[in-house]
């Protein structure tokens, strides 16, 4: 496979994985703006936890 094809598929694969989580984070920001500003540390921990779980599930599924 050529380098350009690999790069294209890599970008596509990342967009497919990251875009839905980014969209959910953006919706949370719109819906919970005041809470996020008051409890920023809690929200950062929540976001990091979501990413952690997401990648655990992703790597488990990719390992099959």
Secondary structure by P-SEA (a helix, b strand, c coil): ccaaaaaaaaaaaaaaacaaaaaaaaaaaaacaaaaaacaaaaaaaaaaaaaaaaaaaaaaaac
